[in-house]
Amino acid sequence: MNIDNWNVVPVPEPRSAALVLFGLASLAHRARKRAR
C-alpha cells in the first residue's frame, strides 16, 4: 500500500470524525460529572 495514494484521495478521514465525536462525548461526560 502506498501512503501517498491515501493522501491524494479527496475523502474526509473517518479518523478525524471519530476524534471529533470522541472529544464531544468526553466533554459531555465531564459536564455530567461536574453537574453532580
HUJOWO-V991976 format. One line per field, one symbol per residue. psi: psi as a letter, one per 40 degrees, with the letter a starting at -180 (. if undefined). A space follows every 50 residues. Layout:
psi: ???
This chain:
psi: hhddddddhghhhdddddddddddddddddddddd.
